[in-house]
Amino acid sequence: MIQYFNAKIFLLVKFFVCARLLGPESIGILGIGLLIVSILESITETGVVPAMIQREKNLLNAEFRAVMTLQILRGGAMFSLIVIGVSISNYFYSITQEVVDVVLLSAFIPLFRGFYCLGYIDVIRDGNFRKISLLDSIYAVIDFSLTIALIYFYPSPISFIASLIFVELFRGAISWILFRRPFRPLFNFKMIDDIRRYGRWIWATSVFSAVLNQFDKIFVGNLLGAKSFGLYQTGSRISQMAISDVAVAYCQYLFPSFVAKLKNSNSLIRDFRIVLLKIAILCGILVLLTWILIEHAVRIILGGEWSALVEIVKIQVVGMWFGALISVCVAYLKAVGAPRIITMATIVQLIATIFLVFLLIEKYGMLGVAFSVDTALALSFLVMYIFIERKMA
């Protein structure tokens, strides 16, 4: 938990410094490149990492070679798709050179990630989390220091992407030093059919989550331009870090706690209600504090260029409050074996988001999109909560 919040603090400070030095439009351009990478990573998700972790036996050398080959091919495919996609888009549409440069540079991030040695999975399976956490902390410090230095001397989205590329290269090199296993490319993927079958479920979930989580950002970036996208994405990041990250960090430990109490239904129900109430009160207080402080915080930390951010954040933190409550409900529903309710609620959320965004974006712009997401999250929470209460009754 401490390491989680340490990483979040580094990200928070880095994000605010970059936003201050770059401004809304440059942050929007940067966000476009990272959004494309995020969507492609979700669409091409193989699910091999969780499959390897939950597998009973360690991978044989031949299986490891096949999995590594698959991962490298995935990185190469993502790189190619981004480069070809940008070239085609630039031919048909008028795209600024800065956007083209940022997106093309972003393509190197998944390419280099593909070469990260999966031998670290053996360390995780052995329960040596301290070693992984220490490395993650080192990477976070390097990423933070390099990003701030580059952007200070060369304030451009390209500096941010260049820092990410260097860190991925560094991580990849260190991974082959610390977790090295014999490797030569092997294209016999039939020997890892069990891993790929398990990975298909991870892929389906990943694609669905990408559509749900990135839909509003795609519309804002495509219809309202880079500056609006920068403001909207920054507002989402601030709202997430201020409100829902607290609940998400807590709920990582909530699921096994609920599972342990399945035999005592009364205790489980009581714990669920207590936790939900605590999260609602805690995150509600954080929402109120955000409403009170956000205007002064934006002016002092980010500057007058970001003044339009205030109203967006005031709306988005309400959605993050519902998101925090949803995370408690999800932990409970997984524990009692009712994942279909999570799926049903997620579908309701997606449909509501699409309908409301189409309805409100033209007239209300970013604020309309933020309100649409809030309403959809509220509906998703209600679906889960009503089911839980009925099951309890």
C-alpha positions as CSV (number, residue, x, y, z in Angstrom):
1,M,0.0,0.0,0.0
2,I,2.8,2.4,0.9
3,Q,4.6,1.7,-2.3
4,Y,1.4,2.3,-4.3
5,F,1.0,5.7,-2.8
6,N,4.7,6.6,-3.2
7,A,4.3,5.8,-6.9
8,K,1.1,7.9,-7.1
9,I,2.9,10.9,-5.4
10,F,5.7,10.8,-8.0
11,L,3.1,10.6,-10.8
12,L,1.0,13.5,-9.3
13,V,4.0,15.8,-9.0
14,K,5.3,14.9,-12.4
15,F,1.9,15.5,-13.9
16,F,1.4,18.9,-12.3
17,V,4.9,20.1,-13.3
18,C,4.4,19.0,-16.9
19,A,0.9,20.6,-17.1
20,R,2.3,23.8,-15.8
21,L,5.3,23.9,-18.2
22,L,3.4,22.7,-21.3
23,G,-0.1,24.1,-21.1
24,P,-3.5,22.6,-22.1
25,E,-2.9,22.3,-25.9
26,S,0.5,20.5,-25.6
27,I,-0.9,18.2,-22.9
28,G,-3.8,17.5,-25.3
29,I,-1.3,16.6,-28.1
30,L,0.6,14.4,-25.7
31,G,-2.6,12.8,-24.6
32,I,-3.5,11.9,-28.2
33,G,-0.3,9.9,-28.6
34,L,-0.7,8.1,-25.3
35,L,-4.4,7.4,-25.9
36,I,-3.7,5.7,-29.2
37,V,-1.0,3.5,-27.4
38,S,-3.5,2.7,-24.6
39,I,-6.3,1.7,-26.9
40,L,-4.0,-0.5,-29.1
41,E,-2.5,-2.2,-26.0
42,S,-6.0,-3.1,-24.9
43,I,-7.1,-4.4,-28.3
44,T,-3.9,-6.5,-28.7
45,E,-3.8,-7.7,-25.1
46,T,-2.6,-11.3,-25.1
47,G,-3.3,-12.0,-21.4
48,V,-0.1,-14.1,-21.1
49,V,1.2,-12.4,-17.9
50,P,-1.8,-13.2,-15.7
51,A,-2.0,-16.6,-17.3
52,M,1.6,-17.3,-16.5
53,I,1.2,-16.1,-12.9
54,Q,-1.9,-18.3,-12.2
55,R,-0.4,-21.4,-13.9
56,E,0.5,-24.3,-11.6
57,K,3.9,-25.0,-13.1
58,N,6.7,-22.7,-14.2
59,L,7.2,-22.3,-18.0
60,L,9.6,-24.7,-19.7
61,N,12.4,-23.0,-21.7
62,A,10.7,-23.7,-25.0
63,E,7.4,-22.3,-23.7
64,F,9.1,-19.2,-22.4
65,R,10.7,-18.7,-25.8
66,A,7.3,-19.0,-27.5
67,V,5.7,-16.5,-25.1
68,M,8.5,-14.0,-25.5
69,T,8.2,-14.3,-29.3
70,L,4.5,-13.6,-29.1
71,Q,5.1,-10.6,-26.9
72,I,7.8,-9.2,-29.3
73,L,5.5,-9.7,-32.3
74,R,2.7,-7.9,-30.5
75,G,5.0,-4.9,-29.8
76,G,6.1,-4.9,-33.5
77,A,2.5,-5.1,-34.7
78,M,1.5,-2.1,-32.5
79,F,4.4,-0.1,-33.8
80,S,3.4,-0.9,-37.4
81,L,-0.3,-0.1,-36.9
82,I,0.5,3.3,-35.4
83,V,3.0,4.2,-38.1
84,I,0.7,3.1,-40.9
85,G,-2.4,4.6,-39.3
86,V,-0.7,8.0,-38.9
87,S,0.5,7.9,-42.5
88,I,-3.0,7.2,-43.8
89,S,-4.6,9.8,-41.5
90,N,-2.1,12.4,-42.5
91,Y,-2.9,11.8,-46.2
92,F,-6.6,12.3,-45.8
93,Y,-6.8,14.8,-43.0
94,S,-4.9,18.0,-42.1
95,I,-2.9,17.0,-39.0
96,T,-0.3,19.3,-37.5
97,Q,3.3,18.1,-37.7
98,E,3.6,18.2,-33.9
99,V,0.8,15.7,-33.5
100,V,2.3,13.5,-36.2
101,D,5.7,13.6,-34.5
102,V,4.3,12.8,-31.0
103,V,2.2,9.9,-32.3
104,L,5.0,8.4,-34.3
105,L,7.4,8.6,-31.3
106,S,4.7,7.1,-29.1
107,A,4.8,4.0,-31.3
108,F,8.3,3.2,-29.9
109,I,6.8,2.7,-26.4
110,P,4.9,-0.6,-27.1
111,L,7.7,-1.7,-29.4
112,F,10.4,-1.5,-26.6
113,R,7.9,-2.9,-24.0
114,G,7.6,-6.0,-26.1
115,F,11.3,-6.8,-25.4
116,Y,10.9,-6.7,-21.6
117,C,12.1,-10.1,-20.3
118,L,9.1,-12.1,-18.9
119,G,11.5,-13.9,-16.6
120,Y,10.3,-11.5,-13.8
121,I,7.1,-13.7,-13.7
122,D,9.2,-16.4,-11.9
123,V,10.1,-13.8,-9.2
124,I,6.5,-13.0,-8.7
125,R,5.5,-16.7,-8.5
126,D,8.1,-17.2,-5.9
127,G,6.5,-14.3,-3.9
128,N,9.6,-12.0,-4.0
129,F,7.5,-8.9,-4.4
130,R,10.0,-6.7,-2.6
131,K,12.5,-7.0,-5.5
132,I,9.8,-6.0,-8.0
133,S,8.6,-3.1,-5.9
134,L,12.2,-1.8,-5.4
135,L,12.8,-1.9,-9.2
136,D,9.5,-0.1,-9.8
137,S,10.5,2.6,-7.4
138,I,13.8,3.0,-9.1
139,Y,12.1,3.3,-12.5
140,A,9.6,5.9,-11.1
141,V,12.5,8.1,-9.8
142,I,14.4,7.9,-13.1
143,D,11.2,8.6,-15.1
144,F,10.3,11.6,-12.8
145,S,13.8,13.1,-12.9
146,L,14.4,12.7,-16.6
147,T,10.9,13.9,-17.6
148,I,11.2,17.1,-15.5
149,A,14.7,17.8,-16.7
150,L,13.8,17.4,-20.4
151,I,10.6,19.4,-20.2
152,Y,12.3,22.2,-18.3
153,F,15.0,22.6,-20.9
154,Y,12.8,21.7,-23.9
155,P,9.1,22.3,-23.1
156,S,7.4,20.1,-25.6
157,P,5.3,16.9,-25.7
158,I,8.2,15.2,-27.5
159,S,10.3,15.6,-24.3
160,F,7.7,13.7,-22.3
161,I,7.6,10.9,-24.9
162,A,11.4,10.7,-25.2
163,S,11.6,10.2,-21.4
164,L,9.1,7.3,-21.6
165,I,11.0,5.7,-24.4
166,F,14.3,5.9,-22.5
167,V,12.7,4.4,-19.4
168,E,11.3,1.5,-21.4
169,L,14.7,0.9,-22.9
170,F,16.3,1.0,-19.5
171,R,13.7,-1.3,-18.0
172,G,14.1,-3.8,-20.8
173,A,17.9,-3.8,-20.4
174,I,17.7,-4.3,-16.6
175,S,15.1,-7.1,-17.0
176,W,17.5,-9.2,-19.2
177,I,20.3,-8.7,-16.6
178,L,18.2,-9.6,-13.5
179,F,15.6,-12.0,-14.9
180,R,17.5,-13.5,-17.8
181,R,16.4,-16.9,-19.3
182,P,17.7,-18.6,-22.5
183,F,15.9,-17.1,-25.4
184,R,15.8,-17.6,-29.2
185,P,12.6,-16.8,-31.2
186,L,10.2,-19.8,-31.4
187,F,7.1,-19.6,-33.4
188,N,5.5,-22.8,-32.2
189,F,2.6,-21.2,-30.4
190,K,0.6,-24.5,-30.0
191,M,2.7,-25.5,-27.0
192,I,1.3,-22.5,-25.1
193,D,-2.4,-23.1,-26.1
194,D,-3.4,-23.2,-22.4
195,I,-1.9,-19.8,-21.8
196,R,-3.5,-18.4,-24.9
197,R,-7.0,-19.8,-24.0
198,Y,-6.8,-18.2,-20.6
199,G,-5.6,-15.0,-22.2
200,R,-8.6,-14.7,-24.5
201,W,-10.8,-13.9,-21.4
202,I,-8.3,-11.3,-20.4
203,W,-8.4,-9.9,-23.9
204,A,-12.2,-9.7,-24.0
205,T,-12.2,-7.8,-20.7
206,S,-9.4,-5.5,-21.8
207,V,-11.2,-4.5,-25.0
208,F,-14.5,-3.9,-23.2
209,S,-12.8,-1.8,-20.6
210,A,-10.9,0.2,-23.2
211,V,-14.1,1.1,-25.0
212,L,-15.8,2.0,-21.8
213,N,-12.9,4.0,-20.3
214,Q,-11.7,5.8,-23.4
215,F,-14.9,6.5,-25.3
216,D,-15.5,9.9,-23.8
217,K,-11.8,10.9,-24.4
218,I,-12.0,9.8,-28.0
219,F,-15.0,12.0,-28.6
220,V,-13.5,15.1,-26.9
221,G,-10.2,14.7,-28.7
222,N,-11.9,14.1,-32.1
223,L,-14.7,16.7,-32.0
224,L,-13.4,19.5,-29.7
225,G,-9.7,19.6,-30.5
226,A,-6.3,19.2,-28.7
227,K,-6.8,22.1,-26.1
228,S,-10.2,20.8,-25.0
229,F,-8.8,17.3,-24.9
230,G,-5.9,18.5,-22.7
231,L,-8.3,20.2,-20.3
232,Y,-10.6,17.2,-20.2
233,Q,-7.9,14.6,-19.7
234,T,-6.2,16.7,-17.0
235,G,-9.5,17.1,-15.2
236,S,-10.0,13.3,-15.3
237,R,-6.5,12.7,-14.0
238,I,-6.9,15.2,-11.1
239,S,-10.4,13.8,-10.2
240,Q,-9.1,10.2,-10.3
241,M,-6.1,10.9,-8.1
242,A,-8.2,13.1,-5.6
243,I,-11.1,10.7,-5.2
244,S,-11.2,7.2,-6.7
245,D,-7.5,6.1,-6.3
246,V,-8.1,6.0,-2.5
247,A,-10.9,3.5,-2.9
248,V,-9.1,1.5,-5.6
249,A,-6.0,1.1,-3.4
250,Y,-8.2,0.0,-0.5
251,C,-10.3,-2.4,-2.6
252,Q,-7.3,-4.4,-3.7
253,Y,-7.3,-5.8,-0.2
254,L,-11.1,-5.9,0.2
255,F,-11.8,-8.8,-2.2
256,P,-9.8,-11.5,-0.3
257,S,-11.3,-10.1,2.9
258,F,-14.8,-10.7,1.6
259,V,-13.9,-14.2,0.3
260,A,-12.6,-15.2,3.7
261,K,-16.0,-14.3,5.2
262,L,-18.2,-16.2,2.7
263,K,-19.2,-18.8,5.2
264,N,-20.5,-16.2,7.6
265,S,-23.1,-14.3,5.4
266,N,-24.2,-12.0,8.2
267,S,-20.6,-10.9,8.9
268,L,-20.1,-10.4,5.1
269,I,-23.2,-8.3,4.7
270,R,-22.3,-6.2,7.7
271,D,-18.8,-5.6,6.5
272,F,-20.0,-4.7,3.0
273,R,-22.3,-2.1,4.3
274,I,-19.8,-0.6,6.7
275,V,-17.1,-0.4,4.1
276,L,-19.5,1.1,1.5
277,L,-20.5,3.7,4.1
278,K,-16.9,4.5,5.0
279,I,-15.9,4.9,1.4
280,A,-19.0,7.1,0.7
281,I,-18.2,9.4,3.6
282,L,-14.4,9.6,3.0
283,C,-14.7,10.2,-0.7
284,G,-17.6,12.5,-0.2
285,I,-15.4,14.7,2.1
286,L,-12.7,14.6,-0.6
287,V,-15.3,15.8,-3.2
288,L,-16.3,18.7,-1.0
289,L,-12.6,19.6,-0.4
290,T,-12.0,19.5,-4.1
291,W,-14.9,21.8,-4.8
292,I,-13.6,24.3,-2.2
293,L,-9.9,24.2,-3.1
294,I,-9.8,23.4,-6.9
295,E,-10.0,27.1,-8.1
296,H,-7.2,28.2,-5.8
297,A,-5.1,25.1,-6.6
298,V,-5.4,25.5,-10.3
299,R,-4.5,29.2,-10.2
300,I,-1.5,28.6,-7.9
301,I,-0.1,25.3,-9.3
302,L,-1.1,25.3,-13.0
303,G,-1.6,29.0,-13.7
304,G,-4.3,31.1,-15.4
305,E,-4.0,29.2,-18.7
306,W,-5.8,26.3,-17.0
307,S,-8.8,28.3,-15.5
308,A,-11.3,26.4,-17.6
309,L,-10.3,23.3,-15.8
310,V,-12.2,24.3,-12.6
311,E,-15.7,23.6,-13.8
312,I,-14.7,20.3,-15.4
313,V,-13.1,19.0,-12.3
314,K,-16.1,20.0,-10.2
315,I,-18.3,17.7,-12.4
316,Q,-15.8,14.9,-12.8
317,V,-15.1,14.4,-9.1
318,V,-18.8,13.4,-8.6
319,G,-18.4,10.7,-11.2
320,M,-15.2,9.5,-9.4
321,W,-17.3,9.3,-6.1
322,F,-19.6,6.9,-7.8
323,G,-16.6,5.1,-9.2
324,A,-15.3,4.6,-5.6
325,L,-18.6,3.1,-4.6
326,I,-18.6,0.8,-7.6
327,S,-15.1,-0.5,-6.7
328,V,-16.6,-1.7,-3.3
329,C,-19.6,-3.3,-5.1
330,V,-17.3,-5.1,-7.6
331,A,-15.2,-6.6,-4.8
332,Y,-18.3,-7.9,-3.1
333,L,-19.9,-9.3,-6.3
334,K,-16.7,-11.1,-7.3
335,A,-16.5,-12.6,-3.8
336,V,-20.0,-14.0,-3.9
337,G,-19.6,-15.3,-7.5
338,A,-21.8,-12.8,-9.3
339,P,-19.6,-11.4,-12.1
340,R,-22.6,-11.3,-14.5
341,I,-24.0,-8.4,-12.5
342,I,-20.8,-6.5,-13.0
343,T,-21.0,-7.2,-16.7
344,M,-24.6,-6.1,-16.8
345,A,-23.9,-2.9,-14.9
346,T,-20.9,-2.2,-17.2
347,I,-23.1,-2.6,-20.3
348,V,-25.7,-0.2,-18.8
349,Q,-22.9,2.3,-18.1
350,L,-21.6,2.0,-21.7
351,I,-25.0,2.4,-23.3
352,A,-25.8,5.4,-21.1
353,T,-22.5,7.1,-21.8
354,I,-22.8,6.7,-25.6
355,F,-26.4,8.0,-25.6
356,L,-25.8,11.0,-23.4
357,V,-22.5,12.0,-25.0
358,F,-24.2,12.1,-28.4
359,L,-27.1,14.1,-26.9
360,L,-25.0,16.7,-25.0
361,I,-21.6,17.2,-26.6
362,E,-22.7,19.5,-29.3
363,K,-24.4,22.0,-27.0
364,Y,-22.4,21.7,-23.8
365,G,-19.0,20.5,-25.0
366,M,-16.6,19.0,-22.4
367,L,-19.0,19.8,-19.5
368,G,-21.7,17.7,-21.3
369,V,-19.3,14.8,-21.7
370,A,-18.3,15.0,-18.1
371,F,-22.0,15.0,-17.0
372,S,-22.7,12.0,-19.3
373,V,-20.0,10.0,-17.6
374,D,-21.2,11.0,-14.1
375,T,-24.7,9.9,-14.9
376,A,-23.6,6.6,-16.5
377,L,-21.4,5.8,-13.4
378,A,-24.4,6.5,-11.2
379,L,-26.6,4.1,-13.1
380,S,-23.9,1.4,-13.0
381,F,-23.6,1.8,-9.2
382,L,-27.4,1.6,-8.8
383,V,-27.6,-1.6,-10.8
384,M,-25.0,-3.3,-8.6
385,Y,-26.3,-1.9,-5.3
386,I,-30.0,-2.9,-6.0
387,F,-28.9,-6.4,-6.9
388,I,-26.8,-6.7,-3.7
389,E,-29.6,-5.4,-1.5
390,R,-32.1,-7.8,-3.1
391,K,-29.8,-10.7,-2.6
392,M,-29.2,-9.7,1.0
393,A,-33.0,-9.5,1.6
